[in-house]
C-alpha cells in the first residue's frame, strides 16, 4: 500500500513529528510512505516532497494579510503537488495541517473530490471548520456553529490586516471539505471530536485517535547536568514548555505565579521562549529558547517536580504526554482537550485563568511529593500514549478503508 501524507512540516514541531511517526508505522508494514511538506523539515524515514518554495510562501502570506484568503494562495505549488500525487498513485491520502501558507485548498479538494482516493484528515486544531481562526475558545466565539462573519480574531493567526473574508471562507470551506465522499476525519482529542460534530463537517466519518509519543525518548532520566548547571538541586522545579509562548499559552500566568511563590524554595523554568521574551521575563525565572534536542527536553521534564500547562485554548497538547512519560505530574487549566491527558493520580485540573488555583495545586503536589505520582504518570503514558500503539490505529484504519 502507498500512503501519501500532506503536512505543514516533517519531523519537527508536534504536527511534523506526528506525520513522521505515522510514516514510520507505514514503513514497518512494508508499505510505501510519502510526505509532502510545506515549510520546515528534519531528516525523515519517508520519501519527502517539498511543496513550493519560499516565494510561494511569502506570496501566500501577503494574500492572507491583504485579503484574509488564507488557504487560497500557492496555486502553482499545489498544481505541482497534484502532479506528484498522480505520479505516485497512492492508495490513501493522509492530511495533517493544511494551513500554514503552503497549499491551495480549492485546487486540492477539487482534485480529491474526483480522484476516488480515500482521504484521512487528522485535525490538530479548529481551522478546518471556521472562517478564519485555528482556535476560538479564548474569546468564547461560537459563530462557527452556524455562520462565521465579522470575525473578532482577524489580528490572530492567520492574520489579516485589511479585509474580513470570514463569511466567504466559511462557505468555501464548507463546500470544498464536504465535496470528498470518502473522507474520514481524525480529531486528536475527545473535546475536538465533540466540536467537529457541532460543525458543518458533522456528517463525515469521525474517529478519535489521540496522539502518541516516543516512550523510549521521553522517559525518566537523571538530568544531573541540568541540575548542576542551573544550581537547582535543592529547589522545587516548576516547568513550562511551549513554542511559541504567548498570552494564550499562559506565559503571563507564570509571571504572576513567580510573584507569589517563595523563590528561595521554588524555581520556574520555561522552555521555548523567543529572544524578546527572554529579555523581558523576571530574572528569577530560568528561560530557554526552543530546543529540537528531544533528549535534552526529556531531561527538563525529568528533573521537574511538576509540569504546569496554563494554556487557555488547546486541542490535545503533546507536552502533557511528554511530561507524564518522564514521570512528572501535570497541572493544567480546564481548556479544550488538555485535561484529557491526566487523571487524579497523575495531576490536577484547575479552573481556567485561576492563578491561585495553580498555586494551590502546586502546593498539593509538593506536599505529596513527586514520588507519589511518578509511577502512575509513567504507567498512564505507557497505557494510553505510546506512539507505537496509537499510530498503529492509523494502519488499522487504512486497512479497514481499503477492504
FIBAGU-306423 format. One record per residue (C-alpha): y negated, z negated, x negated. Coordinates in steps of 0.2 Angstrom, whole numbers, padded with zeros to 4 digits, always signed. Each point is the difference from the previous one (the first is absolute). Layout:
YZX...
// end
This chain:
+0000+0000+0000-0018+0004-0006-0013-0013+0005-0019+0005-0003-0012-0014+0000-0019+0002+0002-0010-0015-0007-0017-0004-0006+0007-0006-0016+0016-0002-0010+0007-0016-0008-0017-0009+0000-0008-0010+0013+0011-0008+0014+0002+0017+0010+0004+0010-0016+0013-0013-0006+0008+0001+0018+0001+0019-0001+0008-0002-0018+0013-0012+0006+0004+0010+0015+0002+0015-0012+0012-0011-0011+0011-0004+0015+0001+0019+0004+0005+0004-0018+0013-0013+0001+0008+0009+0014+0002+0015-0011-0014+0009+0010-0016+0009-0005-0016-0010+0000-0017+0008+0000-0017-0009+0001-0016+0010+0002-0015-0011-0004-0019+0001+0002-0008-0011-0013+0008-0013-0012+0017+0000-0008+0011-0009-0013+0017+0007-0006+0012+0003+0014+0019+0003+0002-0004+0013+0013-0006+0017-0002-0019-0001+0003-0012+0013+0006-0019-0002-0002-0010+0004+0016-0016+0008-0005-0012-0005-0014-0015-0011-0003-0012+0013+0008+0010+0000+0016-0001-0019+0001-0019+0000-0004-0003+0013+0014+0010-0010+0012-0010-0015-0004-0016+0009+0003+0007+0007+0017+0004-0018+0005-0017-0007-0005-0010+0014+0009+0010+0004+0015+0013-0015+0003+0014+0013+0000+0012-0009-0012+0017+0009+0000-0007+0017+0004-0005+0005-0018+0011+0006-0014+0005+0016+0009+0005+0010-0015+0010-0015-0008+0009-0002+0016+0004+0018+0002+0008+0000-0018+0010-0016+0005+0007+0009+0015+0006+0014-0011+0008-0013-0011+0009-0008+0015+0006+0018+0006+0006+0003-0018+0010-0016-0001+0007+0001+0018+0002-0019+0003+0011-0008+0012-0012-0014+0004-0019-0002-0003-0005-0018-0003-0018-0004+0002-0009-0015-0008-0019-0001+0000-0009+0016+0006-0017-0007-0002-0008-0001-0017-0010+0017-0002+0015+0011-0005+0007+0009+0015-0005+0009+0016+0010-0007+0015-0004+0015+0011+0008+0012-0011+0014-0011-0004+0005-0005+0018-0002+0018+0006+0013+0004-0013+0011-0015+0004+0000+0003+0019+0008+0017-0003+0010-0003-0015+0015-0008+0009+0002-0013-0014+0002-0018+0005-0015-0011-0005+0000-0018-0004-0017-0008-0002-0002-0018-0007-0016-0008+0006-0008-0012-0012-0016-0003+0010-0008+0006+0016-0009+0016-0005+0012+0012+0009-0005-0006+0017-0019-0003-0002-0015+0011+0000-0006-0006-0017+0006-0017-0007+0016-0006-0009-0002-0017+0007-0009-0007+0015+0006-0018+0001-0015-0007-0010-0013+0005+0013+0013-0002+0015-0003+0018+0006+0012+0007+0013-0008+0017+0004+0015+0008-0008+0011-0005+0015-0009+0013+0011-0014+0010-0009-0008-0003-0016-0019+0004+0000-0016-0007-0007+0010-0008-0014-0006-0017-0006+0008+0003-0018-0008+0016-0006-0005-0008-0016+0018-0006-0003+0013+0011-0008+0001+0014+0002-0019-0001+0000-0011+0012+0009-0019-0001-0004-0007+0011+0013+0011+0005+0015+0011-0009+0012+0015+0012+0004+0012-0014+0006+0001+0007+0017+0005+0017-0006+0012-0007-0014+0009-0010+0013+0003+0014+0011+0005+0012-0014+0012-0013-0007+0008-0003+0017+0003+0018+0002+0006+0004-0017+0011-0016-0003+0009+0002+0017+0003+0019-0003+0016-0004-0011+0015-0002+0011+0012-0008-0012-0012-0013-0007+0006-0018-0004-0014-0013-0004+0004-0014-0012-0012-0015+0002+0002-0012-0015-0002-0016+0011+0004-0006+0017-0019-0002+0003-0003+0018-0004+0014+0006+0011-0008-0009+0015-0016+0008-0004+0007+0018-0001+0009-0003+0017-0018-0003+0007-0007+0016-0007+0001+0019+0004+0016+0001-0011+0010-0012+0011+0012+0013+0007+0007+0004-0018+0015-0008-0007-0006-0016-0009+0011-0010-0012-0006-0015-0010+0006+0000-0019-0009-0014-0009-0004+0003-0018+0011-0006-0014-0004-0004-0018+0010+0000-0017+0008-0017-0001+0005+0003-0018-0018+0001-0005-0008-0012+0012+0010-0016-0003-0004-0017-0007-0004+0001-0018-0008-0012-0013-0017+0007-0002-0003-0012-0015-0011+0013-0008-0012+0000+0015+0000-0019+0001-0004-0002-0018-0013+0013+0000-0010-0007+0014+0004-0018-0003+0006-0004+0017+0016-0010-0003-0007-0015+0008-0008+0008+0015+0005+0005+0018-0001+0019-0001-0007+0009+0016+0003+0019-0002-0007+0015+0009+0004+0018-0003-0008+0016+0008-0006+0017-0005-0014+0003+0005-0007-0017+0004-0013-0001+0013-0006-0010+0015+0014+0005+0011+0013-0005-0013-0008-0017-0001-0009-0001-0016-0014-0011+0007+0013-0012+0006+0006-0003-0018-0018-0003-0005-0002-0013+0015+0016-0008-0005-0005-0001-0018-0015-0011+0006+0010-0013+0009+0015-0003-0012+0001-0011-0015-0002+0013-0014+0007-0013-0012+0017+0000+0009+0000+0017+0008-0002+0018-0007-0003+0016+0010+0006+0016-0008-0005+0017+0007+0008+0016-0005-0007+0017+0004-0018-0002-0001-0012+0013-0006-0013-0001-0013-0014-0005+0012+0010-0013+0008+0005-0007-0017-0018-0003-0004-0004-0008+0016+0014-0012+0004-0002-0019-0005+0004-0003-0018+0013-0013+0005+0011+0014+0008+0011+0009-0012-0003+0019+0005+0010+0015-0006+0000+0018+0003+0014+0009+0008+0016+0002-0010+0013+0014+0001+0012-0012-0010+0011-0006+0013+0009-0012-0012-0017-0008-0004-0003-0001+0019+0016-0009+0002-0005-0013-0013-0016-0004+0010+0010-0002+0016+0012-0011-0009-0012-0012-0008-0010-0002+0016+0004-0015+0011-0006+0009+0016-0005+0018+0004-0015+0001+0012-0003+0016+0010-0015-0002+0011+0000+0018+0006-0010+0003+0016+0010+0016+0004+0016+0006-0007+0016+0009+0006+0013-0008-0011-0006-0005-0018+0012+0003-0014-0008-0014-0010+0007-0013+0012+0018+0007-0003-0003+0000-0019-0006-0018+0000+0015-0005+0010+0012+0009-0012-0008-0010-0014+0004-0016+0009-0018-0004+0005-0005-0005+0018-0013+0010+0009-0015-0005+0010-0007+0013+0011-0012+0003+0015+0007+0005+0016-0005+0018-0002+0010+0015+0005+0017+0000-0008-0003-0011-0014+0008-0016+0008+0016+0010+0002+0005-0003-0018+0002-0019+0001+0007-0014+0010-0002-0018+0000+0011-0003-0015-0010+0013-0011-0018-0002+0005-0013-0004+0012-0010+0011+0012-0018-0005+0003-0013+0005+0014-0010+0015-0006-0016-0004-0009+0004-0019-0001-0004-0006-0018+0004-0018+0004+0016+0006+0007+0004+0008-0017-0005-0016-0009+0011-0010+0011+0015+0012-0002-0002-0001-0019+0000-0019+0001+0016+0001+0010+0009+0011-0013-0007-0010-0014+0007-0016+0007+0017+0007+0003+0000+0009-0017+0004+0018-0004+0019-0006-0003+0001-0003+0019-0003+0018+0004+0006+0010-0015+0018+0003+0004-0004+0003+0018-0013+0013-0005+0012+0009-0012+0014+0000+0013-0012+0007+0014-0005+0014-0012+0018+0004-0004+0005+0000+0018-0014+0010+0008-0010+0009-0013+0012+0008-0013-0006+0017-0003+0018+0006-0002+0005-0006+0017-0016+0004+0009-0003+0018-0007+0018+0004+0003-0005-0001+0019-0009+0016-0003+0016+0008-0007+0009-0006+0016-0014+0007+0011+0000+0017-0009+0019+0001+0002-0002-0004+0019-0013+0013+0003+0010+0014-0009+0016-0004+0010
// end
